Amino acid sequence: MEKILLGMSGGKDSTWACRVLQSKGYEVEGLLLVLHSSAPVEEARSAAERLGIKLHIADRSSRFKVAVEEYFAKEYLNGRTPNPCVECNSNIKFATLIEEADRLGIEKISTGHYVRVGKSGDRYTLCQGKDLKKDQSYFLWQLTQEVLSRFVSPLEDITKDEVVEGVVGASLVKEIKESQEICFIPDNDYVSFLKRTLLEQEVSKAFATGDFVTSDGKVVGKHSGYASYTVGQRKGLGIALGRPAFVLDILPEENKVLVGFEEDNRCQRFLADSLNFVSAEPFEGELKCFVRPRYRSPLVECEVKVKDGIANVYISTSIKSVSPGQSAVFYDTHGTVLFGGKICKEQKT
């Protein structure tokens, strides 16, 4: 019986993933990552006991603090909107699964993500799972071929409704409301988190009062610190311009927040860097495909020109403004993740 190491949280997804793996003949061992004080230790232990599997616990809180929490804060300091789940998945969760599997002499790893893993020619592929409403491939674009070669995805052909029905029907987990917030900011007060995490001089810079300005340089109000805002934000600006205003850009070096109206909050071109070719062979040149510039946004057709590690993206129909620091993930017509990158600049025309 082949062993497999499964990342576990004690929640519905990882618990049912274990049951599916067991039904396929794997000998499952669980791994709980302790990343912060809210780690679900008792929930994971309880689930492992019900499933009859061994549970390992790995404390990665120090690494998480640097690679995810401090990264998150620095991105806001630099006027960008980070995606901490992307960083955590590649640098913490899957990295630790590989490390611990090697330590335990286990070849295969698994999680409760709603994605599909396959192979095309010599390359392993990452694709959307059956449940497109819960698809999490967007968050995994930084995974490498080495990781994919060892990754078994038990929920690839299963929907969230089927998971809930399975775990509740088998009394494997209690009904727990799933949080939609960032795990290390459970109260969703990210401004307070930034003020606790950044250095004193960085807080003074990021939260100094400055100007809201329009594209023609007109000052239309005062902001409470540029790190309090993200590109595309409409609510909570505290300015009255006669109709809804949107954040169009963050200018940290000038301590200004650029604002405009709905028609200004659109783009057709943007750049992405830090590219990782997940399923596709690394390439330079032009490609027609689909892009998702933020989680849950619809896939849109695009033309991409890759040169010197930068993707220049052109979309035929304008979309809501993209946020520097967020992930842009590129797919083919079959839902395969070709590559991904971090949005680094927006071009309005």
C-alpha positions as CSV (number, residue, x, y, z in Angstrom):
1,M,0.0,0.0,0.0
2,E,1.5,3.3,-1.1
3,K,1.9,6.0,1.5
4,I,0.8,9.6,0.9
5,L,1.2,12.7,3.1
6,L,-1.9,14.9,3.2
7,G,-2.0,18.5,4.4
8,M,-4.8,18.6,7.0
9,S,-6.7,21.3,8.8
10,G,-9.5,19.3,10.3
11,G,-11.9,21.0,7.9
12,K,-14.3,19.5,5.4
13,D,-12.1,19.6,2.3
14,S,-9.0,17.9,3.7
15,T,-11.0,15.5,5.7
16,W,-13.0,14.3,2.7
17,A,-9.7,14.3,0.6
18,C,-8.4,11.8,3.1
19,R,-11.5,9.5,2.8
20,V,-11.1,9.6,-1.0
21,L,-7.4,8.7,-0.9
22,Q,-8.2,5.8,1.5
23,S,-10.9,4.6,-0.9
24,K,-8.2,4.6,-3.7
25,G,-5.9,2.4,-1.6
26,Y,-3.5,4.9,-0.2
27,E,-2.1,4.7,3.3
28,V,-2.7,8.3,4.4
29,E,-0.7,10.2,7.0
30,G,-1.8,13.7,7.9
31,L,0.3,16.9,8.3
32,L,-1.0,19.9,10.2
33,L,1.0,23.1,9.7
34,V,1.1,25.5,12.7
35,L,1.4,28.9,11.1
36,H,-0.1,31.2,13.8
37,S,-1.9,31.2,17.1
38,S,-5.2,30.3,15.5
39,A,-3.9,26.9,14.1
40,P,-6.7,24.3,14.2
41,V,-4.7,21.8,16.2
42,E,-7.6,20.1,18.1
43,E,-9.8,20.0,14.9
44,A,-7.1,18.3,13.0
45,R,-6.4,15.8,15.8
46,S,-10.1,15.0,16.0
47,A,-10.4,14.5,12.3
48,A,-7.3,12.3,12.2
49,E,-8.7,10.1,15.0
50,R,-12.0,9.7,13.2
51,L,-10.2,8.8,10.0
52,G,-7.8,6.4,11.7
53,I,-4.6,8.0,10.5
54,K,-1.4,9.2,12.0
55,L,-1.1,13.0,12.3
56,H,2.2,14.9,12.1
57,I,2.5,18.5,13.3
58,A,5.0,20.9,11.8
59,D,5.5,24.4,13.3
60,R,6.3,26.9,10.5
61,S,5.1,30.0,12.3
62,S,8.5,31.7,12.1
63,R,8.8,31.1,8.4
64,F,5.2,32.1,7.8
65,K,5.8,35.4,9.7
66,V,8.6,36.3,7.3
67,A,7.4,34.9,4.0
68,V,3.7,35.8,4.3
69,E,2.9,38.3,7.1
70,E,5.9,40.6,6.6
71,Y,5.6,40.2,2.8
72,F,1.9,41.3,3.0
73,A,2.9,44.4,5.0
74,K,5.8,45.4,2.8
75,E,3.6,45.2,-0.3
76,Y,1.1,47.6,1.1
77,L,4.0,49.9,2.2
78,N,5.1,49.9,-1.5
79,G,1.6,50.7,-2.8
80,R,0.7,47.3,-4.0
81,T,-2.1,44.9,-3.1
82,P,-0.6,41.5,-2.1
83,N,-2.1,38.0,-2.4
84,P,-0.9,36.2,0.7
85,C,-2.6,32.9,-0.1
86,V,-0.4,32.5,-3.3
87,E,2.8,33.0,-1.3
88,C,1.7,30.7,1.5
89,N,0.7,27.9,-0.8
90,S,4.0,27.7,-2.7
91,N,6.5,28.9,0.0
92,I,5.0,27.4,3.1
93,K,2.3,24.7,2.5
94,F,3.6,22.8,-0.4
95,A,7.3,23.4,0.5
96,T,6.6,21.9,3.9
97,L,4.7,19.0,2.5
98,I,7.7,18.2,0.3
99,E,10.2,18.6,3.2
100,E,8.2,16.5,5.6
101,A,7.4,13.8,3.0
102,D,11.1,13.5,2.3
103,R,11.8,13.3,6.0
104,L,9.2,10.5,6.4
105,G,10.3,8.7,3.3
106,I,6.9,9.3,1.5
107,E,6.9,10.0,-2.2
108,K,3.4,11.4,-2.8
109,I,1.8,14.5,-1.3
110,S,-1.8,15.7,-1.3
111,T,-4.2,18.5,-0.2
112,G,-7.9,19.3,-0.3
113,H,-7.6,21.9,-3.1
114,Y,-10.2,21.9,-5.8
115,V,-7.8,21.4,-8.7
116,R,-6.8,18.8,-11.3
117,V,-3.3,17.5,-11.9
118,G,-2.4,15.7,-15.1
119,K,0.4,15.2,-17.5
120,S,0.9,16.3,-21.1
121,G,4.0,14.9,-22.8
122,D,6.9,15.4,-20.4
123,R,5.3,18.1,-18.3
124,Y,2.9,17.8,-15.4
125,T,-0.2,20.1,-15.7
126,L,-2.3,22.0,-13.3
127,C,-5.9,22.5,-14.3
128,Q,-9.2,23.8,-13.0
129,G,-11.2,21.2,-11.0
130,K,-14.7,20.0,-11.7
131,D,-16.2,22.5,-9.3
132,L,-15.5,25.8,-11.1
133,K,-17.2,27.8,-8.3
134,K,-14.6,26.5,-5.9
135,D,-11.6,26.1,-8.3
136,Q,-8.4,27.1,-6.6
137,S,-5.9,26.8,-9.4
138,Y,-5.6,30.6,-9.3
139,F,-3.8,30.3,-6.0
140,L,-1.4,27.6,-7.1
141,W,0.3,29.2,-10.1
142,Q,3.7,29.3,-8.4
143,L,3.9,25.5,-8.0
144,T,6.9,23.8,-9.8
145,Q,7.1,20.7,-11.9
146,E,8.8,18.9,-9.1
147,V,5.9,19.6,-6.8
148,L,3.3,18.7,-9.4
149,S,5.1,15.4,-10.2
150,R,4.4,14.3,-6.6
151,F,1.0,15.9,-6.1
152,V,-2.2,13.8,-6.0
153,S,-5.5,15.9,-6.1
154,P,-8.3,13.8,-4.6
155,L,-11.0,16.5,-5.0
156,E,-10.4,17.1,-8.8
157,D,-13.7,15.5,-9.8
158,I,-15.7,16.3,-6.7
159,T,-17.9,19.4,-6.0
160,K,-18.0,21.3,-2.7
161,D,-21.6,20.1,-2.2
162,E,-20.5,16.5,-2.5
163,V,-17.8,17.1,0.0
164,V,-20.2,18.6,2.5
165,E,-22.7,15.9,2.0
166,G,-20.0,13.3,2.5
167,V,-18.3,14.6,5.6
168,V,-21.6,15.5,7.3
169,G,-23.3,12.3,6.4
170,A,-20.3,10.3,7.7
171,S,-20.1,12.4,10.9
172,L,-16.4,13.1,10.2
173,V,-16.4,16.8,11.1
174,K,-18.7,19.2,12.8
175,E,-20.5,21.9,10.9
176,I,-18.0,24.7,11.0
177,K,-18.6,28.0,9.2
178,E,-15.7,28.6,6.8
179,S,-13.9,31.9,7.1
180,Q,-13.6,34.2,4.1
181,E,-11.0,36.4,5.7
182,I,-7.2,36.3,5.7
183,C,-6.3,33.6,8.2
184,F,-3.8,35.8,10.1
185,I,-6.2,38.8,10.1
186,P,-9.4,37.0,11.4
187,D,-11.1,40.4,12.2
188,N,-10.4,41.6,8.7
189,D,-8.8,44.8,10.1
190,Y,-5.7,44.8,7.9
191,V,-4.9,48.4,8.7
192,S,-4.4,47.6,12.4
193,F,-2.3,44.6,11.3
194,L,-0.1,46.8,9.2
195,K,0.5,49.2,12.0
196,R,1.5,46.3,14.3
197,T,3.8,44.7,11.7
198,L,5.6,47.5,10.0
199,L,8.5,49.4,11.6
200,E,7.8,52.7,13.3
201,Q,9.2,54.8,10.5
202,E,7.4,52.7,7.9
203,V,4.1,53.2,9.7
204,S,4.8,57.0,9.8
205,K,5.2,56.9,6.0
206,A,2.4,54.6,5.1
207,F,-0.2,56.3,7.3
208,A,0.7,59.9,7.0
209,T,-2.1,62.2,5.8
210,G,-1.9,63.0,2.1
211,D,-3.9,64.2,-0.9
212,F,-6.5,62.5,-3.0
213,V,-5.8,63.8,-6.5
214,T,-7.4,63.5,-9.9
215,S,-5.5,62.6,-13.1
216,D,-5.2,66.4,-13.9
217,G,-3.5,67.0,-10.5
218,K,-6.5,68.6,-8.8
219,V,-6.6,67.9,-5.0
220,V,-10.1,66.7,-4.0
221,G,-9.6,65.6,-0.4
222,K,-7.3,64.2,2.2
223,H,-6.6,60.6,2.7
224,S,-5.6,58.9,6.0
225,G,-2.5,57.1,4.7
226,Y,-2.0,55.5,1.3
227,A,-1.7,52.0,2.7
228,S,-5.3,52.2,3.8
229,Y,-6.4,51.9,0.1
230,T,-6.2,49.5,-2.9
231,V,-6.7,50.1,-6.6
232,G,-10.3,49.7,-7.5
233,Q,-11.6,50.6,-4.1
234,R,-14.9,52.6,-4.0
235,K,-16.2,52.4,-0.4
236,G,-14.7,54.2,2.5
237,L,-12.9,57.0,0.7
238,G,-14.6,59.8,2.6
239,I,-14.7,62.2,-0.4
240,A,-17.8,63.7,-2.1
241,L,-17.3,64.2,-5.9
242,G,-21.0,64.1,-6.9
243,R,-20.9,60.5,-7.9
244,P,-19.0,57.4,-6.8
245,A,-15.2,57.7,-6.9
246,F,-12.7,54.9,-7.3
247,V,-9.0,54.5,-6.4
248,L,-7.1,54.4,-9.7
249,D,-3.5,54.3,-8.4
250,I,-1.4,54.5,-5.3
251,L,1.6,56.8,-5.4
252,P,3.6,56.0,-2.2
253,E,6.6,58.2,-3.0
254,E,4.4,61.2,-3.4
255,N,2.0,60.1,-0.6
256,K,-0.9,60.6,-3.0
257,V,-3.9,58.5,-3.9
258,L,-5.2,59.0,-7.5
259,V,-9.0,58.8,-7.8
260,G,-11.4,59.0,-10.7
261,F,-14.8,57.7,-11.8
262,E,-16.2,54.4,-13.0
263,E,-15.3,55.1,-16.6
264,D,-11.7,55.8,-15.5
265,N,-11.6,52.5,-13.5
266,R,-11.0,50.4,-16.6
267,C,-8.0,49.0,-18.4
268,Q,-7.1,46.9,-21.5
269,R,-3.4,46.5,-20.9
270,F,-1.2,45.5,-18.0
271,L,2.2,44.0,-17.3
272,A,3.1,41.0,-15.2
273,D,6.5,39.9,-13.9
274,S,7.8,37.2,-11.6
275,L,6.5,34.7,-14.1
276,N,6.3,31.0,-13.4
277,F,5.5,28.6,-16.2
278,V,3.4,26.0,-14.5
279,S,2.1,23.7,-17.2
280,A,3.5,25.4,-20.3
281,E,7.1,25.1,-21.4
282,P,8.9,28.4,-20.6
283,F,8.7,30.6,-23.7
284,E,9.2,34.0,-25.1
285,G,6.9,35.3,-27.9
286,E,3.2,35.9,-28.4
287,L,0.3,33.8,-27.3
288,K,-3.5,34.0,-27.4
289,C,-5.1,32.6,-24.2
290,F,-7.3,33.5,-21.3
291,V,-6.4,35.5,-18.2
292,R,-7.8,35.8,-14.7
293,P,-6.5,39.0,-13.1
294,R,-8.1,38.5,-9.7
295,Y,-9.6,35.6,-7.8
296,R,-13.3,34.9,-8.9
297,S,-13.1,37.3,-11.8
298,P,-14.2,35.7,-15.1
299,L,-11.6,34.4,-17.5
300,V,-11.2,36.9,-20.4
301,E,-9.5,36.4,-23.8
302,C,-6.2,38.1,-24.1
303,E,-3.0,38.4,-26.2
304,V,0.2,38.1,-24.3
305,K,3.7,39.0,-25.4
306,V,6.4,37.5,-23.2
307,K,9.9,39.1,-23.4
308,D,12.7,39.2,-20.9
309,G,10.5,37.7,-18.1
310,I,7.8,40.3,-18.5
311,A,4.3,39.5,-19.9
312,N,2.6,42.4,-21.7
313,V,-1.1,41.6,-21.7
314,Y,-3.7,43.1,-24.0
315,I,-7.4,42.5,-23.5
316,S,-9.8,43.3,-26.4
317,T,-12.6,44.5,-24.1
318,S,-11.8,46.8,-21.1
319,I,-12.1,45.3,-17.6
320,K,-12.0,46.8,-14.1
321,S,-8.6,48.2,-13.3
322,V,-6.2,45.6,-12.1
323,S,-4.2,45.9,-8.8
324,P,-0.4,45.8,-8.8
325,G,0.7,43.0,-6.6
326,Q,-2.2,40.8,-7.4
327,S,-1.8,37.6,-9.5
328,A,-2.6,37.3,-13.1
329,V,-3.0,33.6,-14.1
330,F,-3.2,32.5,-17.7
331,Y,-5.2,29.5,-19.0
332,D,-5.8,27.7,-22.2
333,T,-9.2,26.7,-23.6
334,H,-9.3,23.5,-21.5
335,G,-8.7,25.3,-18.1
336,T,-5.0,24.4,-17.9
337,V,-2.9,26.9,-16.0
338,L,-0.2,27.8,-18.6
339,F,1.7,30.3,-16.4
340,G,1.2,33.1,-13.9
341,G,2.8,36.3,-12.7
342,K,2.4,39.3,-10.5
343,I,0.7,42.4,-11.9
344,C,3.3,45.1,-11.8
345,K,1.9,48.0,-13.9
346,E,-1.3,49.0,-15.6
347,Q,-1.7,50.7,-18.9
348,K,-5.0,52.5,-19.6
349,T,-4.8,52.3,-23.4
